[in-house]
């Protein structure tokens, strides 16, 4: 999609807000790196995602629900971060929709981000990206809509209606709300500067929170559609193993109660028997995966507002 097309599309107006130098327009996909793709796939299907495509040459599967894309990467060539944990799953990458992927990449590198070497093979699309927390990657994507990155690298799973263009309905209006990132003690200012200077994120005012875990530092994306929560180790946790990494995905929903009921019927277990109107947490599943539901209206997000 060209810059003129992006600006003319009402759904992309957030990319042109003041203070949004990269034209960020939400999260394109979340990628999990895992040694247990079947277990993770089963969990994602219970959460309402459907497998719609597989990579042409790697052990990678694309799951989709509504406007959300989740990639399950079990390719052994790209899993060095799991060498010491044979039964683990981590958030390996986040891809941001931007106005111009190459320009976003160059700006990030100019601001001090560390570029990642190309991982594209023959006849594969090279997606520019930089290093983020731990071994994770921050990708920049400007191919979405009618022609997307998935049209190049993926092929539809047989018997999936409409193939790569299919969009399984979202349960209770679920959509990407954000990601929780564990950081080292006292490192919140450094990470806040990283996201603010490189991408245009802004910290929310003290005391303003969403969901049921009010801790750490909450950063708002320049398109005002998703958030990054920076969480330092708790006090008195000297013996706790705490590494800088993305640890949890947040999913927004206009009605937390409806979403919890629908997901419970699909077998998802939540920590609280009675969810708050603000949000709910799932249990920690095999491999260390959990999800957080947050009260959020996607259409209001697109217009710069949000439920609190």
N, C-alpha and C positions, 0 to 999 in steps of 0.2 A: 504494500500500500504506500503510495507516495505521500509526501507531506501535505499536498493540497487535498488529496482524498481524505486523509486523516482529519484535517481541520474541518472539512465540509460535513463529516459524519457526526450527527448529534451524539452518538454513543462514544465518540472520541474527543469530545470537547474538553474533558479533564486534562488531556495531554497538552492543551494550550493555555492552561492556567498560568498566571504570573508566578514566578518562583519555581517553575518546572522546566529547567533548561534542557533536559533530555527528552521531554515529551513523554514521560512515563505514563502508561495507561493501564496499570494493574499488573497482576501476575499472569504470565502465559502458562507456565507449568511449574510443578514441584517434582523434583526427581529424588527417588529413594534408591540408595545403593544397598543391596541386600544379598546375603548368601542363602536366603530362604524365600525365593520368589513365589512359590506356591502358597505358603502360609500368608505372606503379605497380600497376595492377590485375593485370597479368600476373605481376609479382613476388609480390603477395599470394596469387594462386592457386597459384604454385609453393610458397609457404610453407604451403599447406593451407587458405587462406581461400576462401570461395565468395561470389560476389555474390548477394545474396538480395533486395535491394529498391533502388528509386531514389526520390529525393525528388520530390514532386509538382510542384514548380515550379522547382527549381534543378538545376544540373549537379553533383549529389551522389549518390554510390552507397554503399550499406551492404554491407560484407563481414562474414562471420561464420565462426568456427571454434570449436566447443565453446561455452564461455561467454564468448568474446571477441568484441567488436564493434569493427570498424575502419571509420571513415567517410573516404571519399576525396572531398574538396571541391575541385572545379575551377570553381566559380562565379566568373566574373571580378569580380563585385561585392564579393567577400569576400577578394580576394587582393592587397591593396595591398602586403603584405610581400614579394611576389615581383616587384614592378615592375622592380627592378634586376637580377634574375636570371631571364631568360626560360625557362630550362630547369632549374628547381629544384623540390625537394619539401622541405617542412618539417613538423615536428609543430606543427600550428596550435592544438590544444586537447586537454585531458584532461578527461573528465567523471567525477566521483566520485559513487558511490552514497551517499546520505545519508538520514538519518531524515526530515528535513524540509528541502526545498530552499530555501524562502523564509527559514526561520530560519537556515540555514547562510549564505546570502547576506548577510543582515542582520548576522550576527556578524562575517563577514569584513570588511564595510564598516566596521563599528564599530571593528574592530581596525586600520583604516588601509588596507585593500585598495582599489584603484581599481575602481569598477564599470564594466562595459562597457555602452554603450547597447544597447537592444533591437535585434535584427536580424530579428525575426520579421515576416513579411509577413502579408497577409490570410489567415486560416484556418490560420496556422502556430502551432506551440507556442512560447511564449517560455521559453527555458531560462535561468535566472539564472546570471550568471557574473562573474568579476573578472579583471583583468589579471594575467598571470603573467610568466614570463621572456620577454624580447624582446617580440614581438608576439603571443605565445601567450595562450590564455584557459584559465582554470580554471572549469569548469562544475559545477553541483550538480544532481543528478538524484534524485528520489524516486519516479519512476514506472518500475518494473521488475517482472518477474514476469509475471502474467497479463495486465496491461495496461501497456504501455510507451510511451515517447516515440515510438517508431517507428510505432506504430499511428496517430499523428496526422499526421506529416509525410511518411511513406514509403508507397509502394505496391509490392506484390510484383512481382518480375520474372517475366514469363510463363514457364511451364513449370518454375518452381522449386517442388519439392514442399513443401506446407504453407505457402508464402508467408513472411510475416513471422515465423511461429512456428517455422520450420525451424531446426535447430541442427546443422550439419554436424559430424561427429565430429572431435575434436581429435587431431592426429597425435602419438603418443607422449605423450599427456596434457598437451599444451601449454596454458599459461594465462598471463595477464598476471603478470609478476613485478615490473616497475617501469619507471622511465624515468631516463635519464642526462641531466643538465642541465649545460651549460657555464655557468660564472659568471666574473665578473671577478676579477682577482688580488686576494687579500685579502678577498673578499666572502663567504666561507663563514659567518662569524658572522652577518652580516645575513640571508642566506637561511635559515640554520638557525632564527633567531628568527622569520622570516616563517612558515615551515611549522609551527613549534612553537606559536607563540602563536595563529595563525589556525586551524590544523587539528588540533593535538594530536600532531604527529609528534615523535619523539624520536631523537637521534643515537645510533648504536650505539657500544659501547665500542671504544676504539682497538684495532686489530688484529683485529676481527671483520669478516670479509668473505665475500661470496658471488661466485661466478663467477670469471673469469680476469683481471679488470682491477682489482686492489686499489689504488685511488688515490682521493684526494679525501675527501669526507665522506659517509657513508651514513646516511640517515634512514629510520626505520621508521614506517609508518603506524600510527595508534592501533588499527586493527583487526588489526594484525600479519599482513596478507596481501599487502602490496606495499611497495616501497621507492623512494626518490628518491636518486640518487647525484649529489652536487654535485662538479664537476670544474673546478679552476682551470687556467689555461694553464700548460704545462710551463715549468720554469726555462730561461732562455736563449732564449725564443721571442719576443724583442722584435719581430721583423718578421712574426710569424704573425698572420693575421687571426683574431681570436677574439671572437665575439659571444656575449652571454648569450642562450641559447635551449635548447630541448629538442633533443637531438641523436640519441638512440637509444632504442629500446624493448627492454626485456628480457623474454624469455619463459621461464617456468619449465617444467621437465619432470622427472619422477621418474627418468628414465634418459637422460642426455645422449647416450650412445653410440647408443641406439636412435633418438633424435630426429635426430641427425646423419645416420645411415645412411638413414633414411626421407626426409629432406629432400634429401640428395645424389641419391637416386634420382629426385627431382622436379626436379633441375637446380640446386639451391642450392649455391653455392660457399663453402667455409669457408676462413679464413686459415690454420689449422693442419691439416696432413694427418691428424694423430692428435689428436683432441680430448681435453681433460682431463676427468676425471670431474666436475670442478667446473663446467665450462661450455665454450662455444665461441663464436667470433665469425664472422659471415658477412663476405664481402667488401663493399666499398662499392659499391652499385649506382647506376645512372644516377639523377641528381637528388640524390645524396648520402644515400641510404637504406641503413641496415644494421640487423641484428638481433643480439642477444646471447642465447644460451641459457644458462640457469643451473640447476644441480641444485636442484630444489625439488619437494616433494610438496604438492599443493594441499590435500588433506584435513588434513595436519598443520598447514598454515598456518592453516586455519580453526579449529584447536584451540589456536592460539597457539604452535605449534612449527614448526621448519623444519630441513631437512637442511643441514648445513654441510660 
